[in-house]
Each structure stands twice: as C-alpha cells, then as structure tokens.
C-alpha cells in the first residue's frame, strides 16, 4: 500500500466517505460535520500510520486533505 493509499484510508475511515470524494477542496470549510474530534482522529491515525509525531502547530493546521498532505511532506513522508 502506498503512502497516498494509507492517507486516503485514514480519511475514508474518519469521515465514512468513498476515496473518490477526496480532493484538495475536502476540508474543514467544505465538509459538513468536520469538527475537532474528526481532526484529532485524523492526526492520531496519521501519526500511527506514518510513525511520526506532529507538533501542536501542525495539529491545528491539519484542517483539510491538502493541508494534511503538506504537513506529512514536511515530516518527510513521501506522498
């Protein structure tokens, strides 16, 4: 499984959507029901899946599919 597939799986698990719904506009401002619990679930699953530790600024910035990919790139996770 590629890192992108793992990443997509995290979003499909947390939000209960099909992977085809995921794109760079999928985020806090466009997804009904996106709340702090969903965001923390995303962060927790990403940290586990990619064996990383996000700092508080990164956790707060993890507000969209696109932002999460950038945060992971900054953590040296190739997408």
C-alpha positions in Angstrom: 0.0 0.0 0.0 1.4 3.4 -1.0 1.5 6.3 1.4 -1.2 8.1 -0.5 -3.4 5.0 -0.2 -2.8 4.9 3.6 -3.6 8.6 3.8 -6.8 8.2 1.8 -7.8 5.2 4.0 -7.5 7.5 7.1 -9.9 10.0 5.6 -12.4 7.3 4.5 -12.3 5.8 8.0 -12.8 9.0 9.9 -15.4 10.6 7.6 -17.1 7.5 6.2 -16.7 8.7 2.6 -15.5 6.9 -0.5 -12.0 7.7 -1.6 -13.4 9.3 -4.8 -14.8 12.1 -2.6 -11.2 13.1 -1.5 -9.6 16.1 -3.2 -7.8 19.3 -2.3 -11.0 21.1 -1.5 -12.1 18.4 1.1 -11.6 20.3 4.4 -13.0 22.0 7.4 -14.7 24.7 5.4 -16.4 22.4 2.9 -17.2 19.2 4.8 -20.3 19.3 7.0 -19.6 17.7 10.3 -15.8 18.3 10.3 -15.1 19.1 14.0 -12.2 18.9 16.5 -12.9 15.2 17.2 -12.6 14.3 13.5 -9.4 16.4 13.3 -7.9 14.7 16.3 -8.8 11.3 14.8 -7.1 12.3 11.6 -4.0 13.4 13.4 -3.9 10.3 15.6 -4.3 7.9 12.7 -1.8 9.7 10.6 0.8 9.6 13.4 0.2 5.9 13.8 0.2 5.1 10.1 3.3 7.0 9.3 5.2 6.6 12.6 5.5 10.4 13.1 4.8 12.9 15.9 3.1 16.2 14.9 3.7 19.3 16.9 0.8 21.4 18.2 1.0 23.9 15.3 0.8 21.1 12.7 -2.2 19.5 14.6 -4.0 22.9 14.4 -3.1 23.3 10.7 -4.4 19.8 9.8 -7.7 21.3 8.5 -8.0 19.8 5.1 -6.9 17.0 2.8 -4.4 19.3 1.1 -3.1 20.7 4.3 -2.5 17.2 5.7 -0.5 16.2 2.7 1.7 19.3 3.1 2.2 18.5 6.8 3.2 15.0 6.0 5.6 16.1 3.3 7.2 18.4 5.9 7.6 15.3 8.1 9.5 13.6 5.2 6.5 11.3 4.3 6.5 10.9 0.5 3.1 11.2 -1.0 
